[in-house]
């Protein structure tokens, strides 16, 4: 899994089940934040949400 794929998966899990436009903008912001993190940091966050890496 690439860093971008992992960031998308985490962001998707955070905003799961929410379909409002505000959520879309929040999703874009968090994706931008995640892109700045290292893969190790993303893997740690993914583990907190039960995402296998």
C-alpha distance matrix in Angstrom:
0.0 3.8 6.7 8.2 6.1 6.4 9.9 10.7 10.0 12.2 14.7 15.1 15.8 18.3 20.1 20.0 23.3 24.7 25.6 27.9 27.8 27.8 24.5 23.0 24.2 23.1 19.5 19.8 21.1 18.5 15.7 17.8 18.2 14.6 14.0 16.7 15.2 13.6 10.2 12.6 14.3 11.4 10.6 14.3 14.6 12.0 14.2 17.2 16.1 15.3 11.6 9.9 6.9
3.8 0.0 3.8 5.4 5.1 6.2 8.6 9.9 10.6 12.4 14.2 15.2 16.6 18.5 20.2 20.6 24.0 24.8 25.5 27.4 26.8 26.6 23.7 21.9 22.6 21.6 18.2 17.8 19.0 16.8 13.6 15.1 15.8 12.4 11.1 13.8 12.8 11.4 8.7 11.9 13.3 10.7 11.0 14.7 14.8 12.9 15.6 18.3 17.5 17.3 13.7 12.8 9.6
6.7 3.8 0.0 3.8 5.5 5.2 6.2 8.7 9.9 10.7 12.3 14.1 15.4 16.6 18.5 19.6 23.2 23.6 24.5 25.9 25.2 24.5 21.7 20.1 20.4 19.1 16.0 15.5 16.1 13.8 10.8 12.0 12.3 8.9 7.6 10.1 9.1 8.2 6.0 9.6 10.3 7.8 9.2 12.5 12.3 11.3 14.4 16.5 16.0 16.7 13.4 13.2 10.2
8.2 5.4 3.8 0.0 3.8 5.4 5.1 6.2 8.6 10.0 10.5 12.1 14.2 15.4 16.6 17.8 21.1 21.2 21.6 23.0 22.0 21.7 19.0 17.0 17.4 16.6 13.4 12.5 13.8 12.0 8.5 10.0 11.3 8.4 6.9 10.4 10.5 10.8 9.4 12.9 12.9 9.9 11.8 14.9 13.7 12.6 16.1 17.7 16.6 17.6 14.3 14.8 12.3
6.1 5.1 5.5 3.8 0.0 3.8 5.5 5.1 6.1 8.7 9.9 10.4 12.3 14.3 15.5 15.9 19.1 19.9 20.4 22.4 21.9 22.0 18.9 17.1 18.3 17.4 13.8 13.8 15.6 13.4 10.2 12.7 13.8 10.7 10.2 13.6 13.1 13.1 10.8 13.8 14.0 10.5 11.5 14.7 13.5 11.4 14.7 16.6 14.9 15.3 11.8 12.1 10.1
6.4 6.2 5.2 5.4 3.8 0.0 3.8 5.4 5.0 6.2 8.6 9.8 10.6 12.4 14.4 15.0 18.6 19.4 20.7 22.6 22.5 22.0 18.7 17.6 18.6 17.0 13.6 14.3 15.3 12.4 10.0 12.6 12.7 9.1 9.7 12.6 11.1 11.0 8.5 10.9 10.8 7.1 7.9 11.0 9.8 7.7 11.1 13.0 11.7 12.2 8.9 9.5 7.6
9.9 8.6 6.2 5.1 5.5 3.8 0.0 3.8 5.5 5.2 6.1 8.5 9.9 10.7 12.4 13.9 17.5 17.6 18.8 20.2 19.7 18.9 15.8 14.7 15.2 13.5 10.4 10.8 11.5 8.6 6.2 8.9 9.1 5.7 6.9 10.0 9.2 10.4 9.1 11.6 10.4 6.9 9.2 11.5 9.4 8.5 12.3 13.2 12.0 13.6 10.9 12.5 11.0
10.7 9.9 8.7 6.2 5.1 5.4 3.8 0.0 3.8 5.5 5.1 5.9 8.5 9.9 10.6 11.6 14.9 15.1 15.8 17.5 17.2 17.0 13.8 12.4 13.7 12.5 8.9 9.6 11.5 9.2 6.6 10.0 11.1 8.6 9.5 13.0 12.8 14.1 12.7 15.2 14.1 10.5 12.3 14.5 12.1 10.5 14.2 14.9 12.8 14.3 11.4 13.3 12.4
10.0 10.6 9.9 8.6 6.1 5.0 5.5 3.8 0.0 3.8 5.5 5.1 6.2 8.7 10.1 10.1 13.6 14.7 16.1 18.3 18.8 18.6 15.0 14.3 16.1 14.4 10.9 12.6 14.2 11.4 9.7 13.2 13.6 10.7 12.3 15.4 14.4 15.2 13.1 14.9 14.0 10.2 11.0 13.1 10.8 8.3 11.6 12.5 9.9 10.9 8.0 10.1 10.0
12.2 12.4 10.7 10.0 8.7 6.2 5.2 5.5 3.8 0.0 3.8 5.4 5.1 6.3 8.8 9.7 13.5 14.3 16.2 18.1 18.6 17.6 14.1 14.1 15.3 12.9 10.0 12.2 12.8 9.4 8.8 12.2 11.6 8.9 11.5 14.0 12.5 13.8 12.2 13.4 11.7 8.2 9.4 10.6 7.6 6.0 9.5 9.6 7.4 9.5 7.5 10.4 10.6
14.7 14.2 12.3 10.5 9.9 8.6 6.1 5.1 5.5 3.8 0.0 3.8 5.4 5.1 6.3 8.4 11.9 11.7 13.3 14.7 15.0 14.0 10.5 10.4 11.6 9.3 6.2 8.7 9.6 6.6 6.4 10.1 10.1 8.4 11.0 13.7 13.2 15.3 14.5 16.0 13.8 10.6 12.7 13.6 10.2 9.5 13.0 12.4 10.1 12.7 11.1 14.1 14.2
15.1 15.2 14.1 12.1 10.4 9.8 8.5 5.9 5.1 5.4 3.8 0.0 3.8 5.5 5.3 5.7 9.1 9.7 11.2 13.4 14.3 14.1 10.4 10.2 12.5 10.9 7.7 10.5 12.3 10.0 9.4 13.2 13.8 12.0 14.2 17.1 16.6 18.4 17.1 18.7 16.9 13.4 14.7 15.9 12.7 11.0 14.1 13.7 10.6 12.5 10.9 13.9 14.6
15.8 16.6 15.4 14.2 12.3 10.6 9.9 8.5 6.2 5.1 5.4 3.8 0.0 3.8 5.5 5.0 8.8 10.2 12.7 15.1 16.6 16.0 12.2 13.0 15.1 12.8 10.3 13.5 14.5 11.6 11.8 15.5 15.2 13.2 16.0 18.5 17.3 18.8 17.3 18.1 16.2 13.0 13.7 14.2 11.0 9.2 11.6 10.8 7.3 9.3 8.6 12.1 13.7
18.3 18.5 16.6 15.4 14.3 12.4 10.7 9.9 8.7 6.3 5.1 5.5 3.8 0.0 3.8 5.7 9.1 9.4 12.2 13.7 15.1 13.7 10.1 11.7 13.2 10.2 8.6 12.1 12.4 9.5 10.9 14.2 13.4 12.3 15.5 17.5 16.5 18.6 17.8 18.4 15.9 13.2 14.5 14.3 10.7 10.2 12.6 10.7 8.0 11.2 11.1 14.8 16.0
20.1 20.2 18.5 16.6 15.5 14.4 12.4 10.6 10.1 8.8 6.3 5.3 5.5 3.8 0.0 3.8 6.4 5.8 8.4 10.0 11.6 10.7 7.0 8.8 10.9 8.7 7.2 11.0 12.0 10.1 11.4 14.7 14.7 14.1 16.9 19.2 18.9 21.2 20.5 21.6 19.1 16.3 17.8 18.0 14.3 13.6 16.2 14.5 11.6 14.3 14.0 17.6 18.8
20.0 20.6 19.6 17.8 15.9 15.0 13.9 11.6 10.1 9.7 8.4 5.7 5.0 5.7 3.8 0.0 3.8 5.6 8.4 11.1 13.4 13.3 9.7 11.1 14.0 12.2 10.3 13.9 15.4 13.5 14.1 17.7 17.9 16.8 19.4 22.0 21.3 23.2 22.0 23.0 20.9 17.8 18.7 19.1 15.7 14.1 16.3 15.0 11.5 13.4 13.1 16.6 18.4
23.3 24.0 23.2 21.1 19.1 18.6 17.5 14.9 13.6 13.5 11.9 9.1 8.8 9.1 6.4 3.8 0.0 3.8 6.4 9.6 12.6 13.1 10.0 11.8 14.9 13.7 12.5 16.0 17.7 16.3 17.1 20.5 21.0 20.2 22.7 25.3 24.9 26.9 25.7 26.8 24.6 21.6 22.4 22.7 19.3 17.8 19.8 18.2 14.8 16.5 16.5 19.9 21.9
24.7 24.8 23.6 21.2 19.9 19.4 17.6 15.1 14.7 14.3 11.7 9.7 10.2 9.4 5.8 5.6 3.8 0.0 3.8 6.0 9.1 9.4 6.7 8.9 11.9 11.0 10.5 13.8 15.4 14.7 15.9 19.0 19.6 19.4 21.9 24.4 24.4 26.9 26.2 27.4 24.9 22.0 23.5 23.7 20.0 19.1 21.4 19.6 16.5 18.8 18.7 22.2 23.7
25.6 25.5 24.5 21.6 20.4 20.7 18.8 15.8 16.1 16.2 13.3 11.2 12.7 12.2 8.4 8.4 6.4 3.8 0.0 3.8 6.7 8.4 6.6 7.6 10.9 11.3 10.8 13.5 15.6 15.7 16.4 19.2 20.5 20.6 22.5 25.2 25.8 28.3 27.7 29.3 27.0 23.9 25.6 26.2 22.6 21.6 24.2 22.7 19.5 21.7 21.1 24.4 25.6
27.9 27.4 25.9 23.0 22.4 22.6 20.2 17.5 18.3 18.1 14.7 13.4 15.1 13.7 10.0 11.1 9.6 6.0 3.8 0.0 3.8 5.4 5.3 6.8 9.2 10.0 10.7 13.0 14.7 15.5 16.7 18.9 20.2 21.0 22.9 25.3 26.2 29.1 28.9 30.6 28.0 25.2 27.3 27.6 23.9 23.5 26.2 24.4 21.5 24.1 23.7 27.0 28.0
27.8 26.8 25.2 22.0 21.9 22.5 19.7 17.2 18.8 18.6 15.0 14.3 16.6 15.1 11.6 13.4 12.6 9.1 6.7 3.8 0.0 3.8 5.3 5.1 6.7 8.8 9.8 10.9 12.8 14.5 15.5 17.1 18.8 20.1 21.5 23.8 25.2 28.3 28.4 30.4 27.8 25.1 27.6 28.1 24.5 24.2 27.3 25.7 23.1 25.8 24.9 28.1 28.7
27.8 26.6 24.5 21.7 22.0 22.0 18.9 17.0 18.6 17.6 14.0 14.1 16.0 13.7 10.7 13.3 13.1 9.4 8.4 5.4 3.8 0.0 3.8 5.3 5.2 6.2 8.5 10.0 10.7 12.4 14.2 15.5 16.7 18.3 20.1 22.0 23.3 26.6 27.1 28.8 25.8 23.5 26.2 26.3 22.6 22.9 25.9 24.0 21.7 24.8 24.2 27.6 28.1
24.5 23.7 21.7 19.0 18.9 18.7 15.8 13.8 15.0 14.1 10.5 10.4 12.2 10.1 7.0 9.7 10.0 6.7 6.6 5.3 5.3 3.8 0.0 3.8 5.4 4.9 5.9 8.5 9.7 10.3 12.0 14.1 15.0 16.0 18.1 20.2 21.1 24.1 24.3 25.9 23.1 20.5 22.9 23.2 19.5 19.5 22.4 20.6 18.2 21.1 20.5 23.9 24.5
23.0 21.9 20.1 17.0 17.1 17.6 14.7 12.4 14.3 14.1 10.4 10.2 13.0 11.7 8.8 11.1 11.8 8.9 7.6 6.8 5.1 5.3 3.8 0.0 3.8 5.4 5.0 6.3 8.8 10.0 10.5 12.5 14.4 15.2 16.6 19.1 20.4 23.4 23.4 25.6 23.1 20.3 22.9 23.7 20.1 19.9 23.2 22.0 19.4 22.2 20.9 23.9 24.1
24.2 22.6 20.4 17.4 18.3 18.6 15.2 13.7 16.1 15.3 11.6 12.5 15.1 13.2 10.9 14.0 14.9 11.9 10.9 9.2 6.7 5.2 5.4 3.8 0.0 3.8 5.3 5.1 6.3 8.7 9.9 10.7 12.6 14.3 15.5 17.5 19.2 22.5 23.2 25.3 22.6 20.3 23.3 23.8 20.4 20.8 24.1 22.7 20.7 23.8 22.6 25.6 25.4
23.1 21.6 19.1 16.6 17.4 17.0 13.5 12.5 14.4 12.9 9.3 10.9 12.8 10.2 8.7 12.2 13.7 11.0 11.3 10.0 8.8 6.2 4.9 5.4 3.8 0.0 3.8 5.4 5.1 6.2 8.5 9.8 10.6 12.2 14.2 15.9 17.1 20.4 21.2 22.8 19.8 17.7 20.6 20.8 17.2 17.9 21.1 19.4 17.7 20.9 20.1 23.3 23.3
19.5 18.2 16.0 13.4 13.8 13.6 10.4 8.9 10.9 10.0 6.2 7.7 10.3 8.6 7.2 10.3 12.5 10.5 10.8 10.7 9.8 8.5 5.9 5.0 5.3 3.8 0.0 3.8 5.4 5.2 6.1 8.6 9.8 10.4 12.2 14.6 15.6 18.5 18.7 20.7 18.1 15.4 18.2 18.9 15.4 15.5 18.9 17.8 15.7 18.6 17.3 20.3 20.2
19.8 17.8 15.5 12.5 13.8 14.3 10.8 9.6 12.6 12.2 8.7 10.5 13.5 12.1 11.0 13.9 16.0 13.8 13.5 13.0 10.9 10.0 8.5 6.3 5.1 5.4 3.8 0.0 3.8 5.6 5.1 6.3 8.7 9.9 10.7 13.1 14.9 18.0 18.6 21.0 18.6 16.1 19.3 20.3 17.2 17.4 21.1 20.3 18.6 21.4 19.6 22.2 21.5
21.1 19.0 16.1 13.8 15.6 15.3 11.5 11.5 14.2 12.8 9.6 12.3 14.5 12.4 12.0 15.4 17.7 15.4 15.6 14.7 12.8 10.7 9.7 8.8 6.3 5.1 5.4 3.8 0.0 3.8 5.4 5.1 6.3 8.7 10.0 11.4 13.2 16.7 18.0 20.0 17.1 15.3 18.8 19.3 16.2 17.2 20.7 19.6 18.4 21.6 20.2 22.9 22.1
18.5 16.8 13.8 12.0 13.4 12.4 8.6 9.2 11.4 9.4 6.6 10.0 11.6 9.5 10.1 13.5 16.3 14.7 15.7 15.5 14.5 12.4 10.3 10.0 8.7 6.2 5.2 5.6 3.8 0.0 3.8 5.3 4.9 6.0 8.5 10.1 10.9 14.2 15.1 16.8 13.9 11.9 15.3 15.6 12.4 13.5 16.9 15.8 14.8 18.0 16.7 19.4 18.7
15.7 13.6 10.8 8.5 10.2 10.0 6.2 6.6 9.7 8.8 6.4 9.4 11.8 10.9 11.4 14.1 17.1 15.9 16.4 16.7 15.5 14.2 12.0 10.5 9.9 8.5 6.1 5.1 5.4 3.8 0.0 3.8 5.4 5.0 6.2 8.9 10.1 13.0 13.4 15.9 13.6 11.1 14.4 15.7 12.9 13.3 17.0 16.7 15.4 18.1 16.0 18.3 17.1
17.8 15.1 12.0 10.0 12.7 12.6 8.9 10.0 13.2 12.2 10.1 13.2 15.5 14.2 14.7 17.7 20.5 19.0 19.2 18.9 17.1 15.5 14.1 12.5 10.7 9.8 8.6 6.3 5.1 5.3 3.8 0.0 3.8 5.5 5.2 6.9 9.4 12.6 14.0 16.6 14.2 12.6 16.2 17.3 14.9 15.9 19.5 19.2 18.5 21.2 19.2 21.2 19.6
18.2 15.8 12.3 11.3 13.8 12.7 9.1 11.1 13.6 11.6 10.1 13.8 15.2 13.4 14.7 17.9 21.0 19.6 20.5 20.2 18.8 16.7 15.0 14.4 12.6 10.6 9.8 8.7 6.3 4.9 5.4 3.8 0.0 3.8 5.4 5.5 7.1 10.7 12.6 14.4 11.6 10.6 14.4 14.8 12.4 14.2 17.5 16.9 16.8 19.7 18.2 20.3 18.8
14.6 12.4 8.9 8.4 10.7 9.1 5.7 8.6 10.7 8.9 8.4 12.0 13.2 12.3 14.1 16.8 20.2 19.4 20.6 21.0 20.1 18.3 16.0 15.2 14.3 12.2 10.4 9.9 8.7 6.0 5.0 5.5 3.8 0.0 3.8 5.3 5.3 8.3 9.3 11.4 8.9 7.2 10.9 11.9 9.8 11.0 14.4 14.5 14.3 16.8 14.9 16.7 15.1
14.0 11.1 7.6 6.9 10.2 9.7 6.9 9.5 12.3 11.5 11.0 14.2 16.0 15.5 16.9 19.4 22.7 21.9 22.5 22.9 21.5 20.1 18.1 16.6 15.5 14.2 12.2 10.7 10.0 8.5 6.2 5.2 5.4 3.8 0.0 3.8 5.6 7.9 9.2 12.1 10.6 9.0 12.5 14.2 12.8 13.7 17.1 17.7 17.5 19.6 17.2 18.4 16.1
16.7 13.8 10.1 10.4 13.6 12.6 10.0 13.0 15.4 14.0 13.7 17.1 18.5 17.5 19.2 22.0 25.3 24.4 25.2 25.3 23.8 22.0 20.2 19.1 17.5 15.9 14.6 13.1 11.4 10.1 8.9 6.9 5.5 5.3 3.8 0.0 3.8 6.8 9.5 11.7 9.9 9.8 13.4 14.4 13.4 15.1 18.1 18.5 19.0 21.2 19.3 20.4 18.1
15.2 12.8 9.1 10.5 13.1 11.1 9.2 12.8 14.4 12.5 13.2 16.6 17.3 16.5 18.9 21.3 24.9 24.4 25.8 26.2 25.2 23.3 21.1 20.4 19.2 17.1 15.6 14.9 13.2 10.9 10.1 9.4 7.1 5.3 5.6 3.8 0.0 3.8 6.6 8.1 6.1 6.6 10.0 10.8 10.3 12.3 14.8 15.4 16.4 18.5 16.7 17.7 15.4
13.6 11.4 8.2 10.8 13.1 11.0 10.4 14.1 15.2 13.8 15.3 18.4 18.8 18.6 21.2 23.2 26.9 26.9 28.3 29.1 28.3 26.6 24.1 23.4 22.5 20.4 18.5 18.0 16.7 14.2 13.0 12.6 10.7 8.3 7.9 6.8 3.8 0.0 3.8 5.3 5.2 6.3 8.7 10.0 10.8 12.3 14.4 15.8 17.1 18.4 16.4 16.6 13.8
10.2 8.7 6.0 9.4 10.8 8.5 9.1 12.7 13.1 12.2 14.5 17.1 17.3 17.8 20.5 22.0 25.7 26.2 27.7 28.9 28.4 27.1 24.3 23.4 23.2 21.2 18.7 18.6 18.0 15.1 13.4 14.0 12.6 9.3 9.2 9.5 6.6 3.8 0.0 3.8 5.4 5.0 6.1 8.6 9.8 10.2 12.2 14.4 15.3 16.0 13.7 13.3 10.2
12.6 11.9 9.6 12.9 13.8 10.9 11.6 15.2 14.9 13.4 16.0 18.7 18.1 18.4 21.6 23.0 26.8 27.4 29.3 30.6 30.4 28.8 25.9 25.6 25.3 22.8 20.7 21.0 20.0 16.8 15.9 16.6 14.4 11.4 12.1 11.7 8.1 5.3 3.8 0.0 3.8 5.4 5.1 6.3 8.8 9.8 10.6 12.8 14.6 15.2 13.6 13.1 10.5
14.3 13.3 10.3 12.9 14.0 10.8 10.4 14.1 14.0 11.7 13.8 16.9 16.2 15.9 19.1 20.9 24.6 24.9 27.0 28.0 27.8 25.8 23.1 23.1 22.6 19.8 18.1 18.6 17.1 13.9 13.6 14.2 11.6 8.9 10.6 9.9 6.1 5.2 5.4 3.8 0.0 3.8 5.4 5.1 6.3 8.6 10.0 11.0 12.9 14.4 13.2 13.8 11.9
11.4 10.7 7.8 9.9 10.5 7.1 6.9 10.5 10.2 8.2 10.6 13.4 13.0 13.2 16.3 17.8 21.6 22.0 23.9 25.2 25.1 23.5 20.5 20.3 20.3 17.7 15.4 16.1 15.3 11.9 11.1 12.6 10.6 7.2 9.0 9.8 6.6 6.3 5.0 5.4 3.8 0.0 3.8 5.4 5.1 6.0 8.5 9.9 10.8 12.2 10.4 11.3 9.4
10.6 11.0 9.2 11.8 11.5 7.9 9.2 12.3 11.0 9.4 12.7 14.7 13.7 14.5 17.8 18.7 22.4 23.5 25.6 27.3 27.6 26.2 22.9 22.9 23.3 20.6 18.2 19.3 18.8 15.3 14.4 16.2 14.4 10.9 12.5 13.4 10.0 8.7 6.1 5.1 5.4 3.8 0.0 3.8 5.4 4.9 6.1 8.8 10.0 10.2 8.5 8.4 6.6
14.3 14.7 12.5 14.9 14.7 11.0 11.5 14.5 13.1 10.6 13.6 15.9 14.2 14.3 18.0 19.1 22.7 23.7 26.2 27.6 28.1 26.3 23.2 23.7 23.8 20.8 18.9 20.3 19.3 15.6 15.7 17.3 14.8 11.9 14.2 14.4 10.8 10.0 8.6 6.3 5.1 5.4 3.8 0.0 3.8 5.4 5.2 6.6 9.1 10.0 9.7 10.3 9.6
14.6 14.8 12.3 13.7 13.5 9.8 9.4 12.1 10.8 7.6 10.2 12.7 11.0 10.7 14.3 15.7 19.3 20.0 22.6 23.9 24.5 22.6 19.5 20.1 20.4 17.2 15.4 17.2 16.2 12.4 12.9 14.9 12.4 9.8 12.8 13.4 10.3 10.8 9.8 8.8 6.3 5.1 5.4 3.8 0.0 3.8 5.4 5.2 6.7 8.9 8.7 10.6 10.5
12.0 12.9 11.3 12.6 11.4 7.7 8.5 10.5 8.3 6.0 9.5 11.0 9.2 10.2 13.6 14.1 17.8 19.1 21.6 23.5 24.2 22.9 19.5 19.9 20.8 17.9 15.5 17.4 17.2 13.5 13.3 15.9 14.2 11.0 13.7 15.1 12.3 12.3 10.2 9.8 8.6 6.0 4.9 5.4 3.8 0.0 3.8 5.4 5.2 6.3 5.0 7.1 7.4
14.2 15.6 14.4 16.1 14.7 11.1 12.3 14.2 11.6 9.5 13.0 14.1 11.6 12.6 16.2 16.3 19.8 21.4 24.2 26.2 27.3 25.9 22.4 23.2 24.1 21.1 18.9 21.1 20.7 16.9 17.0 19.5 17.5 14.4 17.1 18.1 14.8 14.4 12.2 10.6 10.0 8.5 6.1 5.2 5.4 3.8 0.0 3.8 5.3 5.0 5.6 6.8 8.1
17.2 18.3 16.5 17.7 16.6 13.0 13.2 14.9 12.5 9.6 12.4 13.7 10.8 10.7 14.5 15.0 18.2 19.6 22.7 24.4 25.7 24.0 20.6 22.0 22.7 19.4 17.8 20.3 19.6 15.8 16.7 19.2 16.9 14.5 17.7 18.5 15.4 15.8 14.4 12.8 11.0 9.9 8.8 6.6 5.2 5.4 3.8 0.0 3.8 5.6 7.6 10.0 11.6
16.1 17.5 16.0 16.6 14.9 11.7 12.0 12.8 9.9 7.4 10.1 10.6 7.3 8.0 11.6 11.5 14.8 16.5 19.5 21.5 23.1 21.7 18.2 19.4 20.7 17.7 15.7 18.6 18.4 14.8 15.4 18.5 16.8 14.3 17.5 19.0 16.4 17.1 15.3 14.6 12.9 10.8 10.0 9.1 6.7 5.2 5.3 3.8 0.0 3.8 5.6 9.0 11.1
15.3 17.3 16.7 17.6 15.3 12.2 13.6 14.3 10.9 9.5 12.7 12.5 9.3 11.2 14.3 13.4 16.5 18.8 21.7 24.1 25.8 24.8 21.1 22.2 23.8 20.9 18.6 21.4 21.6 18.0 18.1 21.2 19.7 16.8 19.6 21.2 18.5 18.4 16.0 15.2 14.4 12.2 10.2 10.0 8.9 6.3 5.0 5.6 3.8 0.0 3.8 6.4 9.4
11.6 13.7 13.4 14.3 11.8 8.9 10.9 11.4 8.0 7.5 11.1 10.9 8.6 11.1 14.0 13.1 16.5 18.7 21.1 23.7 24.9 24.2 20.5 20.9 22.6 20.1 17.3 19.6 20.2 16.7 16.0 19.2 18.2 14.9 17.2 19.3 16.7 16.4 13.7 13.6 13.2 10.4 8.5 9.7 8.7 5.0 5.6 7.6 5.6 3.8 0.0 3.8 6.4
9.9 12.8 13.2 14.8 12.1 9.5 12.5 13.3 10.1 10.4 14.1 13.9 12.1 14.8 17.6 16.6 19.9 22.2 24.4 27.0 28.1 27.6 23.9 23.9 25.6 23.3 20.3 22.2 22.9 19.4 18.3 21.2 20.3 16.7 18.4 20.4 17.7 16.6 13.3 13.1 13.8 11.3 8.4 10.3 10.6 7.1 6.8 10.0 9.0 6.4 3.8 0.0 3.8
6.9 9.6 10.2 12.3 10.1 7.6 11.0 12.4 10.0 10.6 14.2 14.6 13.7 16.0 18.8 18.4 21.9 23.7 25.6 28.0 28.7 28.1 24.5 24.1 25.4 23.3 20.2 21.5 22.1 18.7 17.1 19.6 18.8 15.1 16.1 18.1 15.4 13.8 10.2 10.5 11.9 9.4 6.6 9.6 10.5 7.4 8.1 11.6 11.1 9.4 6.4 3.8 0.0
